[in-house]
Amino acid sequence: MTDWNSLYASRMDGVVASDIRERMKLLAAREIIHLGGGLPDPEIFPYDALSAASQAIWADRALARTALQYAPSEGHGPLRTWIAEYLTRTGSPCGVDNILITNGSQQGLDFIAKLLLSPGDTAMVEIPSFIGALRAFDAYQPRYLGLPEDADDWRAETLSGAKFCYVGPDFRNPTGTTMTLDERNALLDLADTTGMALVEDGCYEQLRYDGAPIPSLLSLAIARHGDIEKIPVLQTGTFSKTIAPSLRVGWIAGPADAIRKLVLIKQASDLATSALNQMLLLEVVKTHLDASIAEACTVYRARRDSMLKALADNMPEAVRWTMPEGGLYVWVELPDHMDATVFAQRALAEHSVSIISGAAFYPAGASNVAVRRNTFRLSFSMIGADPARTGVERLGVLVREMAVV
Amino acid sequence: MTDWNSLYASRMDGVVASDIRERMKLLAAREIIHLGGGLPDPEIFPYDALSAASQAIWADRALARTALQYAPSEGHGPLRTWIAEYLTRTGSPCGVDNILITNGSQQGLDFIAKLLLSPGDTAMVEIPSFIGALRAFDAYQPRYLGLPEDADDWRAETLSGAKFCYVGPDFRNPTGTTMTLDERNALLDLADTTGMALVEDGCYEQLRYDGAPIPSLLSLAIARHGDIEKIPVLQTGTFSKTIAPSLRVGWIAGPADAIRKLVLIKQASDLATSALNQMLLLEVVKTHLDASIAEACTVYRARRDSMLKALADNMPEAVRWTMPEGGLYVWVELPDHMDATVFAQRALAEHSVSIISGAAFYPAGASNVAVRRNTFRLSFSMIGADPARTGVERLGVLVREMAVV
């Protein structure tokens, strides 16, 4: 019998299933109030537009042939052009050679790590960070450095040597917080001083419910350096939050030299993204993207408001939470002495409410990072006002119970 | 200005674009007879079945919702079950936990290398090998060892220490040759003795035009060890050659423990394969797979026959070639002293015929491998009888010209 354990690469040491996805599978059958997972609400997917786009492809043999044959590794040309024009229109002037199509932005994060990280290299990440980014980076065996919370601490003397810094400037997963314009500029300064790259996760950028948009790092860097070819930024984008996730279409935008290298990574990794899905997407975004974004913002804004109201109505004073201007998440801080992992376990076992404890969002082994064990993430993406109130009420009861003990 | 070159990981050193795909792009505009690339013929894609499957999904909101929401990382359950039943029916008894859905078999090869290779580990490969496999493996920085051509040389004393051996037993790319049953059993012996894994590329298995099928390594290993959980084999499969490539749906079959680890790799790499495409595929294979395979075999058998006849009619005696029983490729050996890279350049420049010279199919730096520079690959997948004859006639003229010099 083959001893597979002796064959696995060192990157697989200690790799375990993502708490979130495994939990979602286990819980599918029980009557749980899910305040943990951040799936987009399927009610807002543009079914009619996708159905019409699909029929148009099947009705035209030349289109159908293109949809089923291997696409170029860099992506379906007309979709790359559309994305470049969209970015140009929204403040980030670029061309088709600055765009690689990926299977959602998750694949973008994987490819960027594959491009930049050799084992032992340093990857800097926001603390806490999107779990999917950490798992993508883990495979390339970096040492992690945390980006300090306070921008006054972003100094080259203590933060040099990283290959890149990964951030989600808008309403990021898991905290829902947004970087200020000053912070964005400070981060660009740090990149210019240290020579590191910036990896900007742009996946929630379009989901803003209040406040004025702040320019992306991509946009600020192009303005600062005068040309996308000279910037330190690679930005990942996706249609997963604005159209539908299972078309699996996202992109990386950045300097053409890096994009050319990422195309070779794409080629060696899975050849190309589905041409059919790229063509479907293109037809839908051409006419429906603005309406889809508006619809998503309307739905999610109401849910965020319900969730924030439920927190205000039900949580003891010692509990704090973020006030996201967009995205899908609220980050909650329990009193310092409380362990949110225990809290999450009891919330599920005793109150049938699922949340994700904050410890999951910290990178392993970052020397300059203290895990805040009293934190957890709530998502409001799939939760109407009533279950949000019921779920948060129950969490409030549990906080009081555990805080007393 | 950012110095990106100082940031790229060591795996990117010396990485250059695949000769084949770059060339295809360059040549798209000229009147070239393409005997190089191995794209499937779009005439055999099952358009009507895919169109009907697509309409059925859009007509049912519950199905459409599943098609557009994130799929499980391991794949759409009903498709995994169908593949497990298909493999069981065709001689490889297994269950749903033995199947991971991937974006074509290219992603399967990438993930297997990610699972097994740390930098400096040894990867054994057939010589010559599929370029896509070599590029996937390259990213994990292995040392290469060639699998000797003669099975009498497959001895543990000289071939131990590899993490895996990669082979394509049926009509492999690029040679079109097939491993005998004795060779397959000898390779399983070698795996049992050395403890290495076997990576079986099954992508052409269904495209057999004559001769009796030979059991796959997967099937032989299950029979030998009595249980798929005990075997050393991971097999990659795909619907790219039998249905259509741009749905980007393939799979890995193997022991459940390795599959579970590969699911985590899938999760960190791109979360999941498109649910829409998996559902389309499932509907089509349920009713049309046998017909699609039969149609593909009829078309490609005729093309192979034309290509082989053109070679027999036009090539000087000193030229040899393989007689593939299936697949898409013929491997040609020029006289020993001829350099097929020069030959390919002149064929393109002077005769407007594109072929791929053999050197591209050898791994970099394998100490026990001598590159046979007098070889090239022909593909007949897209080439009717007339252009095949014209193209090979021109190659015959060029051989005579160069052999005289």
Interface residues (C-beta under 8 A of the other chain):
Chain A: M1 T2 D3 W4 S6 L7 Y8 A9 S10 R11 M12 V15 V16 A17 S18 R21 K25 L39 P40 P42 F45 Y47 L50 S51 S54 Q55 W58 R61 A64 R65 A67 L68 Q69 Y70 A71 P72 S73 T102 N103 G104 Q106 Q107 D110 K114 L115 L116 L117 S118 P119 D121 G132 R135 A136 D138 A139 Y140 K163 F164 A191 G195 M196 A197 H225 K230 I231 P232 A244 P245 S246 L247 R248 P255 D257 A258 K261 V263 L264 I265 Q267 A268 S269 D270 L271 A272 T273 S274 A275 L276 N277
Chain B: M1 T2 D3 W4 S6 L7 Y8 A9 S10 R11 M12 V15 V16 A17 S18 R21 K25 L39 P40 P42 F45 Y47 L50 S51 S54 Q55 W58 R61 A64 R65 A67 L68 Q69 Y70 A71 P72 S73 T102 N103 G104 Q106 Q107 D110 K114 L115 L116 L117 S118 P119 D121 G132 R135 A136 D138 A139 Y140 K163 F164 A191 G195 M196 A197 H225 K230 I231 P232 A244 P245 S246 L247 R248 P255 D257 A258 K261 V263 L264 I265 Q267 A268 S269 D270 L271 A272 T273 S274 A275 L276 N277
